[in-house]
Structures are given as structure tokens and as C-alpha cells.
Amino acid sequence: MEIRNTTRTPIRVPLPLGKRLHLAPNGKGQITPKASEHPPVAKLLEAGDLEITSVEKTKGHGGSSSGVGGSQNTSGGGGVRHTGDR
């Protein structure tokens, strides 16, 4: 979900878990739908200091279209060298 600062001054948006999003004047940032329900964020949205510009649909957990999973390191030469008792 994308939000935009509609004020002429920089704004600090208080997010859940004590995090903050700093937005420049007319700046954009991304927050989660859960963060938009956070009381301080909801207050800024109601006051008109922030506006939601786009709501992105979440993508499903997809995988490889071929259905074959494998190692990304296929060079075969630069692996970890195991030494000692096994």
C-alpha cells in the first residue's frame, strides 16, 4: 500500500513496533495494510496529512514454473571445504 505526504513540511509517520517512516513534502512511501489501521496513522489519514495513493494486491506464494528446485550454485568448484572428522 502506498501513501503520500500531502503537507508542505516533512512528516514522521509513526508505525507499529516503534518504527517511523520519514516522508518529504509530497513524498511517497510504502506501508502494510496493518500499519494503515495503526491509530496514529489513521489519525493522519483522517486529518488529510496523508493519503493512500495505491493499494497493491498481494501476490500468492508462487514457485518456479518448471516445478524443479535446485541449487543456485551449479559451478561445482567453489564450495565449502570440509575437513576433520565426519
C-alpha positions as CSV (number, residue, x, y, z in Angstrom):
1,M,0.0,0.0,0.0
2,E,1.5,3.4,-1.0
3,I,0.9,6.6,0.9
4,R,1.7,10.2,0.1
5,N,2.5,13.2,2.3
6,T,0.1,16.0,1.3
7,T,1.6,18.6,3.6
8,R,4.3,21.2,2.7
9,T,6.6,20.0,5.5
10,P,8.4,16.8,6.1
11,I,6.5,14.3,8.3
12,R,7.4,11.4,10.5
13,V,4.7,8.7,10.3
14,P,4.7,6.5,13.5
15,L,4.3,2.9,12.6
16,P,3.6,-0.2,14.7
17,L,6.5,-1.7,16.8
18,G,8.1,1.7,17.3
19,K,9.2,2.2,13.7
20,R,8.9,5.5,11.8
21,L,8.5,6.4,8.1
22,H,10.0,9.8,7.2
23,L,8.3,11.4,4.2
24,A,9.4,14.6,2.4
25,P,6.8,17.1,1.3
26,N,4.7,15.4,-1.4
27,G,6.9,12.3,-0.8
28,K,5.6,8.7,-1.2
29,G,6.3,5.6,0.9
30,Q,5.0,2.1,1.4
31,I,3.3,0.7,4.4
32,T,1.4,-2.5,5.1
33,P,-2.4,-2.6,5.4
34,K,-2.0,-3.5,9.1
35,A,0.1,-0.3,9.6
36,S,-2.7,1.8,8.0
37,E,-5.0,0.7,10.8
38,H,-2.5,1.8,13.5
39,P,-4.2,4.7,15.5
40,P,-1.5,7.4,14.8
41,V,-1.5,6.6,11.1
42,A,-5.3,6.5,10.9
43,K,-5.4,9.9,12.6
44,L,-3.0,11.4,10.0
45,L,-5.2,9.9,7.2
46,E,-8.3,11.4,8.7
47,A,-6.7,14.8,9.1
48,G,-5.7,14.8,5.4
49,D,-1.9,14.9,6.1
50,L,-1.5,11.5,4.4
51,E,-3.4,10.0,1.6
52,I,-3.4,6.4,0.2
53,T,-2.4,6.6,-3.4
54,S,-2.5,2.9,-4.4
55,V,-3.4,-0.4,-2.9
56,E,-1.4,-3.2,-4.3
57,K,-2.8,-6.7,-4.3
58,T,-0.7,-9.3,-2.6
59,K,0.9,-11.9,-4.8
60,G,0.4,-15.5,-4.0
61,H,3.3,-17.7,-3.0
62,G,4.4,-18.9,-6.4
63,G,7.3,-21.0,-7.3
64,S,9.3,-22.0,-10.3
65,S,7.0,-22.6,-13.2
66,S,9.0,-25.7,-14.2
67,G,8.5,-27.3,-10.8
68,V,12.1,-28.2,-10.5
69,G,14.0,-26.9,-7.5
70,G,17.7,-26.9,-7.3
71,S,20.9,-25.3,-6.1
72,Q,21.8,-21.9,-7.3
73,N,25.5,-22.6,-7.3
74,T,25.9,-25.0,-10.2
75,S,29.6,-24.3,-11.0
76,G,30.8,-27.2,-8.9
77,G,34.1,-25.7,-8.0
78,G,33.8,-23.1,-5.3
79,G,32.0,-24.9,-2.4
80,V,32.9,-25.2,1.2
81,R,35.8,-27.4,2.0
82,H,35.0,-29.9,4.7
83,T,37.9,-31.1,6.9
84,G,38.2,-33.1,10.1
85,D,36.2,-36.0,11.5
86,R,32.9,-36.6,9.8
